[in-house]
């Protein structure tokens, strides 16, 4: 099994952190202005948003003997069996036809599936991921 860290560009990290900080600061402002109910709501929103982001943002991608896996938060993963993979290639397009788990425009990889929508990911080392994926797919098809 080969693992690759998910890549997130600075603007994605900035956007996620600003969103969480904004609701947290608004909650603190409500608390300082003696509006505890509104502060509690904002703190709840901050916690809820943090949990949602933890679940949906990929941590890593792995290439296993017979499948690709996208590892999300709380031990949740999405499995893409090789038998359903049509091709794996670079993607430099901003627009995605399919499902995107990419946090960076510069390292996008598109996995075209035979059945279902294509999936776009962004491993830190795109070239190594592509090379490893092509070797794994070739080894799998030789069986």
The 8 nearest C-alpha neighbors of each residue, nearest first, counted from 0:
[[1, 63, 62, 64, 2, 61, 67, 65],
 [0, 2, 62, 61, 63, 3, 131, 60],
 [3, 1, 61, 60, 62, 0, 59, 4],
 [2, 4, 60, 59, 122, 61, 5, 123],
 [5, 3, 59, 123, 122, 6, 60, 58],
 [4, 6, 122, 59, 58, 123, 121, 57],
 [5, 7, 123, 122, 121, 102, 103, 4],
 [8, 6, 102, 103, 11, 12, 9, 5],
 [7, 9, 103, 11, 10, 102, 12, 6],
 [8, 10, 12, 11, 13, 7, 103, 14],
 [9, 11, 13, 12, 8, 14, 7, 15],
 [12, 10, 14, 13, 8, 9, 15, 7],
 [13, 11, 9, 15, 10, 14, 16, 8],
 [12, 14, 10, 16, 11, 15, 17, 9],
 [13, 15, 11, 17, 12, 16, 10, 18],
 [16, 14, 12, 18, 13, 17, 11, 19],
 [15, 17, 19, 13, 18, 14, 20, 12],
 [18, 16, 20, 14, 19, 15, 21, 13],
 [17, 19, 21, 15, 16, 20, 14, 22],
 [18, 20, 16, 17, 21, 22, 45, 23],
 [21, 19, 23, 17, 18, 22, 24, 16],
 [20, 22, 24, 18, 23, 19, 17, 25],
 [23, 21, 25, 24, 20, 19, 45, 41],
 [22, 24, 20, 26, 21, 25, 45, 42],
 [25, 23, 27, 21, 26, 22, 20, 28],
 [24, 26, 28, 22, 27, 23, 21, 29],
 [27, 25, 38, 41, 23, 29, 24, 28],
 [28, 26, 30, 24, 29, 25, 31, 23],
 [29, 27, 25, 31, 30, 26, 24, 32],
 [30, 28, 38, 32, 34, 26, 27, 31],
 [31, 29, 27, 33, 38, 28, 35, 32],
 [30, 32, 28, 33, 29, 27, 34, 35],
 [33, 31, 29, 30, 34, 28, 35, 27],
 [32, 34, 30, 31, 35, 29, 28, 38],
 [33, 35, 29, 30, 32, 36, 37, 38],
 [36, 34, 38, 30, 37, 33, 39, 29],
 [37, 35, 39, 38, 34, 40, 29, 30],
 [36, 38, 40, 39, 35, 34, 29, 41],
 [39, 37, 26, 35, 29, 41, 30, 36],
 [40, 38, 42, 36, 37, 41, 43, 35],
 [39, 41, 43, 37, 38, 42, 44, 36],
 [40, 42, 26, 44, 38, 43, 39, 22],
 [43, 41, 45, 39, 44, 40, 26, 23],
 [42, 44, 40, 46, 41, 45, 47, 39],
 [43, 45, 41, 47, 42, 46, 48, 40],
 [46, 44, 42, 48, 43, 47, 22, 19],
 [47, 45, 49, 43, 44, 48, 42, 50],
 [46, 48, 44, 50, 49, 45, 43, 51],
 [49, 47, 51, 45, 50, 46, 44, 52],
 [50, 48, 46, 52, 47, 51, 53, 45],
 [51, 49, 53, 47, 48, 52, 46, 54],
 [50, 52, 48, 54, 53, 49, 47, 55],
 [53, 51, 49, 55, 54, 50, 56, 48],
 [54, 52, 50, 72, 51, 55, 56, 49],
 [53, 55, 72, 51, 52, 71, 56, 50],
 [56, 54, 52, 53, 71, 51, 57, 72],
 [57, 55, 52, 53, 71, 54, 58, 72],
 [56, 58, 71, 70, 59, 5, 55, 69],
 [59, 57, 5, 71, 70, 4, 56, 72],
 [60, 58, 4, 5, 70, 3, 57, 69],
 [59, 61, 69, 3, 68, 2, 70, 4],
 [62, 60, 2, 68, 1, 67, 3, 63],
 [61, 63, 67, 1, 0, 66, 68, 2],
 [62, 64, 0, 66, 65, 67, 61, 1],
 [63, 65, 66, 0, 62, 135, 139, 67],
 [66, 64, 63, 81, 80, 139, 67, 135],
 [67, 65, 80, 81, 63, 79, 64, 62],
 [66, 68, 62, 79, 61, 78, 63, 80],
 [69, 67, 78, 61, 77, 60, 70, 79],
 [68, 70, 60, 77, 76, 59, 71, 57],
 [71, 69, 76, 59, 57, 58, 60, 68],
 [70, 72, 57, 75, 76, 58, 54, 56],
 [71, 73, 54, 53, 74, 75, 55, 70],
 [72, 74, 75, 54, 71, 53, 76, 70],
 [75, 73, 72, 76, 71, 70, 54, 58],
 [76, 74, 71, 73, 72, 70, 77, 54],
 [77, 75, 70, 69, 71, 78, 74, 68],
 [76, 78, 69, 68, 70, 79, 75, 71],
 [77, 79, 68, 67, 80, 76, 69, 66],
 [78, 80, 67, 66, 68, 81, 77, 83],
 [81, 79, 66, 82, 83, 65, 78, 67],
 [82, 80, 66, 84, 83, 65, 79, 136],
 [81, 83, 80, 84, 65, 85, 66, 113],
 [82, 84, 113, 81, 112, 80, 114, 85],
 [85, 83, 112, 81, 82, 86, 113, 111],
 [84, 86, 112, 111, 113, 83, 87, 110],
 [87, 85, 111, 84, 110, 88, 112, 109],
 [88, 86, 110, 109, 111, 108, 129, 89],
 [89, 87, 109, 108, 90, 86, 110, 129],
 [90, 88, 108, 109, 107, 91, 87, 129],
 [89, 91, 107, 108, 92, 109, 88, 106],
 [90, 92, 107, 93, 89, 104, 105, 106],
 [91, 93, 94, 90, 95, 104, 107, 89],
 [92, 94, 95, 91, 104, 90, 107, 103],
 [95, 93, 92, 96, 91, 97, 99, 90],
 [96, 94, 97, 93, 99, 92, 98, 119],
 [97, 95, 94, 117, 98, 116, 118, 99],
 [96, 98, 116, 117, 95, 118, 99, 119],
 [99, 97, 118, 119, 117, 116, 100, 96],
 [98, 100, 119, 101, 118, 120, 97, 95],
 [99, 101, 120, 119, 102, 57, 98, 56],
 [102, 100, 120, 121, 99, 103, 119, 107],
 [101, 103, 7, 6, 121, 8, 11, 100],
 [104, 102, 8, 7, 105, 101, 121, 106],
 [103, 105, 107, 106, 91, 93, 102, 101],
 [104, 106, 103, 107, 91, 121, 8, 90],
 [107, 105, 121, 125, 104, 103, 122, 108],
 [106, 108, 121, 90, 120, 104, 105, 89],
 [109, 107, 89, 90, 120, 119, 88, 121],
 [108, 110, 119, 88, 90, 87, 118, 89],
 [109, 111, 87, 118, 117, 86, 119, 112],
 [112, 110, 117, 86, 85, 84, 109, 87],
 [111, 113, 84, 85, 114, 117, 83, 115],
 [112, 114, 83, 85, 84, 115, 111, 82],
 [115, 113, 112, 83, 116, 84, 117, 111],
 [116, 114, 112, 113, 117, 97, 83, 111],
 [115, 117, 97, 118, 112, 98, 114, 96],
 [116, 118, 111, 97, 112, 110, 98, 115],
 [117, 119, 98, 110, 99, 109, 97, 116],
 [118, 120, 109, 99, 108, 100, 101, 110],
 [119, 121, 101, 100, 108, 107, 99, 122],
 [122, 120, 107, 101, 106, 6, 5, 108],
 [121, 123, 5, 6, 125, 124, 4, 3],
 [122, 124, 6, 4, 5, 125, 121, 106],
 [125, 123, 122, 127, 126, 128, 3, 106],
 [124, 126, 128, 106, 122, 127, 123, 129],
 [127, 125, 129, 128, 124, 130, 131, 106],
 [128, 126, 130, 129, 124, 125, 131, 132],
 [127, 129, 125, 131, 126, 130, 132, 124],
 [130, 128, 132, 126, 127, 131, 133, 125],
 [129, 131, 127, 133, 132, 128, 126, 134],
 [130, 132, 128, 134, 129, 133, 127, 135],
 [133, 131, 129, 135, 134, 130, 128, 136],
 [132, 134, 136, 130, 135, 131, 129, 137],
 [135, 133, 137, 131, 132, 136, 138, 130],
 [136, 134, 132, 138, 137, 133, 139, 131],
 [135, 137, 139, 133, 138, 134, 132, 140],
 [138, 136, 134, 140, 139, 135, 133, 141],
 [139, 137, 135, 141, 136, 140, 134, 142],
 [138, 140, 136, 137, 141, 142, 135, 65],
 [139, 141, 137, 142, 138, 136, 135, 81],
 [142, 140, 138, 139, 137, 136, 135, 134],
 [141, 140, 139, 138, 137, 136, 65, 135]]
